[in-house]
Amino acid sequence: MKPLLTATFALLFSLASYASEITIYTAQSIITMEPSQPRATAVAVQNGLIVGVGTEASLMPWVDRFGGKIDRQLEDMTVMPGFIDPHVHPSLPAILTQLPFLAPDDWSLPTGEFPGALTPEDYKSKLIALEANHADRSKPFGSWGYHELWHGHVRRAELDAWFGDRPVFIWQRSFHEVIFNTAALDHFGITQADAEAAHGEANWDEGHFWENGLFAVFRNLGYLIEPHNYMRGTQNFLDMAHQGGVTTAVDMGLGISSDPDIELQLLSGMVQQAKAPLRLVMTPIISKFMQSGKTPEQALEQVKQWQQTYTGQVSVRDHFKLMVDGAIFSALAQFKAPGYLDGHEGVWLVPEAALKEYAEVFWRAGFQLHAHSNGDAATERTLDLVESLLTHFPRRDHRFAIEHFAYATSDQAKRIKALGVMVSANPYYHYILSDSYGEHEIGPSRAEQMVRLGTLERLGVPFTLHSDTPMAPLKPLTLAWNASNRQTINGHLTGQNERVSLDAALRAITIDAAWAVGMETEIGSIAVGKKADFTVLAQDPYEVGASGLKDIEIRGTIFEGRFAPVH
């Protein structure tokens, strides 16, 4: 035998002698999301990887060779690839779940059940009741979820009238805005000078701080990111992800609310300590580097250092986040003519020149770029940027991603296709905002077409679905329901031609989501060689149909071969 073959067989024998036992999971049905083998009833797992997919009988040779067991605890359940949420912000629920939620929509959280409020009267009464039940009177009271379209005009004067000298603040539904009463401004040491330094993104008289104005005073709310409180909130995020069946989540804004190095350390430690059945991919964001005065080249060097340090369950890969326009929940997205009904304009979050400079450096370094883009004017600026990059620095398989995709025209969808751009969309925008945006912001013609995914499916544009939690619940099946039904919070069925098929919706939270974040060879489908990440369901989504997706019970997840039931 030739020396090379002898060495190869010796290596294989050595590896086999150290391989762990096989576990064969059986289920009523295994939906693989692999076209060549769409269904199975058993999957064999070894060392956290899938080694076989088929039936119990067809996989028994693995047990005969390595030893192992048949695990039948999932026998009456349906198994899918582990769900992927490609756009989350762990720090936001880590901070915000320390507060009670009071939003237009209902929220079910590890911290309790929080019914929504759809009218100003209901909001006022529920907010006063929540404050009265605030246990720790030594701390200010805060609540997340306020939105003017439902809850009326609530600013400093209203909060002063309702709560007197009790420090109270309300966090707007987008996270991009906070409103303080006078006592809270005093408590946090926020001054008129802070508001005046916010470049027009704060109103001192109204106690209102938004976008860069909010981030300028965020340090004053430091008690929310003290390690003990932050880690307790992070556990809430991990529980939310597990209860939603998520096994991989991609953070789209490393350090968005704190120091990036501290955030990486805390998240890595917390995930390891909790033995969380979840991997996190952390994405650096342009805003943090601009705030610290770093050049694009310095930013790239910093990201490479993080990549060398964080390679495990919490990792930094080749992703970089750009910011284009303002938040859709704050009506600060940038729209083309005819714009907003009342004539106000959105905001550009980063000067166009800086956007191009950072994009060029990371594009040429081979990174996948993700652009936070909401309105159709922002979509236009984003596509112009991609076209410039492709013209000056041609690149194949770039997977440039438009994040959120609140509103774009059908013509822009064709341009997205032509440029090889993909979309990571939040279909919950249509559910919660479409009706109110139709009445108050952009008119029904555009509002009913928010999150235009049916057009993308017909054009063959790759897309995935994300929660951007807490902009939407961290529940991929709810997002799939939003995209495939297009029912609003008021029960209206609008923009029905923009519904996606059931199969496309499920692919968007599994294999297409994996492709969208460059991990399709590792996760996203149940295939030999991939990580043994599964989501365990009480019912088969294809049997339930699109209308019942959000009501399917998550029984648990299997993360790299380890079963973690949902309690």
HELIX and SHEET records of a PDB file:
HELIX    1   1 PRO A    3  TYR A   18  1                                  16    
HELIX    2   2 GLU A   56  PHE A   66  1                                  11    
HELIX    3   3 SER A   91  LEU A   96  1                                   6    
HELIX    4   4 PRO A  120  ALA A  132  1                                  13    
HELIX    5   5 GLU A  148  HIS A  151  1                                   4    
HELIX    6   6 ARG A  156  PHE A  163  1                                   8    
HELIX    7   7 THR A  182  PHE A  188  1                                   7    
HELIX    8   8 GLN A  192  GLU A  196  1                                   5    
HELIX    9   9 ASN A  212  VAL A  217  1                                   6    
HELIX   10  10 PHE A  218  ILE A  225  5                                   8    
HELIX   11  11 PRO A  227  GLN A  243  1                                  17    
HELIX   12  12 PRO A  260  ALA A  274  1                                  15    
HELIX   13  13 ILE A  286  GLN A  291  1                                   6    
HELIX   14  14 PRO A  296  THR A  309  1                                  14    
HELIX   15  15 GLU A  352  ARG A  364  1                                  13    
HELIX   16  16 ASP A  376  HIS A  392  1                                  17    
HELIX   17  17 SER A  410  ALA A  418  1                                   9    
HELIX   18  18 TYR A  428  HIS A  440  1                                  13    
HELIX   19  19 PRO A  444  ALA A  447  1                                   4    
HELIX   20  20 LEU A  453  LEU A  459  1                                   7    
HELIX   21  21 PRO A  476  ASN A  485  1                                  10    
HELIX   22  22 GLN A  496  GLU A  498  5                                   3    
HELIX   23  23 LEU A  502  ARG A  507  1                                   6    
HELIX   24  24 ILE A  511  ALA A  516  1                                   6    
HELIX   25  25 PRO A  541  VAL A  544  1                                   4    
HELIX   26  26 ALA A  546  ASP A  551  5                                   6    
SHEET    1   A 4 LEU A  49  GLY A  54  0                                        
SHEET    2   A 4 ARG A  39  GLN A  46 -1                                        
SHEET    3   A 4 ILE A  22  ILE A  31 -1                                        
SHEET    4   A 4 GLY A  68  ASP A  71  1                                        
SHEET    1   B 7 LEU A  49  GLY A  54  0                                        
SHEET    2   B 7 ARG A  39  GLN A  46 -1                                        
SHEET    3   B 7 ILE A  22  ILE A  31 -1                                        
SHEET    4   B 7 THR A  78  PRO A  81  1                                        
SHEET    5   B 7 PHE A 534  LEU A 537 -1                                        
SHEET    6   B 7 ILE A 554  PHE A 559 -1                                        
SHEET    7   B 7 ARG A 562  PRO A 565 -1                                        
SHEET    1   C 4 PHE A  83  VAL A  88  0                                        
SHEET    2   C 4 VAL A 246  LEU A 254  1                                        
SHEET    3   C 4 ARG A 279  PRO A 284  1                                        
SHEET    4   C 4 VAL A 314  VAL A 316  1                                        
SHEET    1   D 2 TRP A 107  LEU A 109  0                                        
SHEET    2   D 2 GLY A 112  PHE A 114 -1                                        
SHEET    1   E 5 PHE A 141  TYR A 146  0                                        
SHEET    2   E 5 VAL A 168  GLN A 172  1                                        
SHEET    3   E 5 GLU A 177  PHE A 180 -1                                        
SHEET    4   E 5 HIS A 208  TRP A 210 -1                                        
SHEET    5   E 5 ALA A 202  ASN A 203 -1                                        
SHEET    1   F 5 HIS A 319  MET A 323  0                                        
SHEET    2   F 5 GLN A 368  SER A 373  1                                        
SHEET    3   F 5 ALA A 401  HIS A 404  1                                        
SHEET    4   F 5 MET A 422  ALA A 425  1                                        
SHEET    5   F 5 PHE A 463  LEU A 465  1                                        
END                                                                             
